[in-house]
Amino acid sequence: MARIGIMGGTFDPIHNGHLMLGRQAYREYHLDQVWYMPSGQPPHKKGNHVTAAADRCAMVSLAVEKEPGLFLSEFETSREGTTYTAITLSLLREERPRDEFYFIIGADSLYEIEGWYHPERIMAMAGLLAAPREYGKAVRTLDEQIEHLRLTYNARIGRLHCGEVDISSHEVRQAVKEGRDVGDLVPPAVLCYIRGHHLYQEEPADE
């Protein structure tokens, strides 16, 4: 049995904050692997431009290449249509019934998860590892939200004890578009890929 952490997202592009969370989850919760899983067509980005999956996967692969325990997973980008977390987890559990999955998310997603597609299925199939992140719409403290989800869904939730992620992919795209240096926001190999493939020169998508 393997303990596998999953970080989902568009990764458009992957940045240093994503890597920080994966490393922390891997160490703190003694995971065997952390999979960075770029989404195919994410439901919340319908109508917005998302960089081609091949480019996003290439950047993730470069970012995790020398990171112990961190891997690229093309599980979602290899599927057609909209990719929902509940369906992804269901398919993964069918393929790997003996493995234990943990979904790594920011605190903002922990507040919003009840609005996701079948949140009860997500929380039944995977533990949640929540990282601190500012969320201005919160009506509960993070501890209160965790307790609410535990009582309502019998959710298994752990907190990641790391610094708050203050980088967004939108920030990276905007900076590249404006010709600003992003060397402190993304891994060097990702920066080389962005430059070499002339990514994010057009108007960036909304984050």
N, C-alpha and C positions, 0 to 999 in steps of 0.2 A: 504494500500500500504506500502510495506517495502523497505527501502533503503539498498541494499545488496552489500557489497564489496566482490570481488572474488580474491583470490591469487592463481594462478596456478603455477605448477612446478612439478618437479619430487620429491622434498623434500627427497633427498637421501643422508643424512638425513635432516630433518628440523633443523634449527639452530636459534640462538638468533637474528640474523639479520632479519630473516623472521618474528619473533614475534614483533620486533620493528616496522616494517612497518605496520603490521596489527593493532597494538595498535594505531599508529599515524593516520592511515586512519580512524579508528573507532572514535577517538576523534575529529580530525580536521574537518571531513566532516559529523559528526553527523550521522553515519551509524547505522542502527538497528542491523546488524549482519555483521561479516566478515567470509567468508567461505574459509578455506584452502582446496584446491581441488587438491590432487595428481593426476598426469596424468596417464593414462593407458599405452599406447605405444606412447610416444611423437614423433612427426615426425622428430625432430632434433636429436634424440638419436637412430635412426634406426641403427642396427649393433653394438651398444654398450650395454654392460651389465648394466641393471638397476635392483636394488634390488626388490624382490617380492613386489607386491602391498600391500599384507597383512601386511608386515613388515613396509612399508613406512606409511601406514594408521595408524597402531598401534602407531608409533612414533609421528605422528601429533596429534592423539587423546590424548596421554599423555602430549604433549607440551601445548595444549590449554585447558586442563581439568579445570584449575582454573583461566582461563583468561576471564574476563567479555566480552561478545559479540563475542568471537572468537570460531569458531566451525570447526570440520572436515566435509567435504563433500566427499562422495564416488561416486559422480555423474559420474566422468570420469572413475574411476577404475572399475565400474560395467558394462561398455560398452566394446564391443569387437572391436578390430582393432585399427587403429591409431586415436588418439584424437586430433582434431583440435579445436582451440578456437572458430572459427566462427560457427562450428557445435554445439559446447557445448552451446554457447550463444543462438543460434536459438532454441535449444531444451528447454532451461531454460525459454525462453520467451513464448514458447507454453504452458509450464506447469504453469507459473506464470506471466500471461499477465499484471497484475496490479502492479507488483513490478518493481523497478528501480535498474538497475545493474551498478556497477562500477568495472572496471578491474584494479587491483593494479599491477603496473609494475615498474621496474627500468628504469632509463634514458637510459640505453643501449638498452633495448627493444623498447623504444620510437623511437630510431634511426633506428631500424631494422624492425619495424612493417610493413612497406610497402612491405617487402619480405615475410610476412606471408601469409597463405592461406586466400584469400578473406579479405584483411584488410579493405576494404570499408564496408563490412558487420559488422565486429567487431566494427568499430567506429560509425556505425549507431545504433547498438543495445546496446552499453554500453558507459558510460563515462570512461575516463582514468584518473587514479590518479598516477602521476609519482614521483618516489623517486630519489633523487640524487645518481648517481653512475658514476664512471669514465668510459669513453668510448674513447679509443685512436683513433678510426677511424673516429671520428666526423668531418664533414666538415662545420657544422653549430654550433652555440651556442645552448644551450638547449632552450632558448627563441625563437630563430629563427626556430628551429625544431617544437616547439609547434605551432608557427604561420603558418608554412608551412602546417602542418596537419589540422589545423583549416580551412585554405583557400581551401585546396585540397579536404578534406573529410567532412568538416563541423563538425570536431571532437570537442567533449566536453572534455577539458583537465584541470585538476587541479594539482597543485604541492603539494607534501608532504614536509612540512618544518620539516625535521628531519636530523640527522646526516647521513653521507654517509655510506652505508653498505660495510664493508671491510672484510666480511666473505663469503666464498663460501663452498658449500657442498663438492666440490672436496678437498678443504683444510682440511675439517674435516675427510674425508675418508683417505686421505694420512697420516694425523697425527695418526689416529687409526692404520693404517697398520704399521707405524713405531714405534708404542708403546709409542707415546707422549701423554701427558695429553690434553684432549679437554674439560675439565670441565668449561672453560670460554667461550666456543664456542656454547655449546648446553645446554638445560635445564637439570637439574639433572635426571629427570625421563627418558629422552631420552638417557642420558649417561648410565644409568642402563640397559636400553633395549639393547643398542648396545653391552654392555659387556655380558649381560645374553644370548644373541642370537649369540654371536661371529660374529658380522657383520664386514665387511670391512677388513677382514684378508687377502683377496686375492688382486690382482692388481686392484686398483679402476678404474672405468669407467672415460672417459674424460668428463669434464664439458663443 
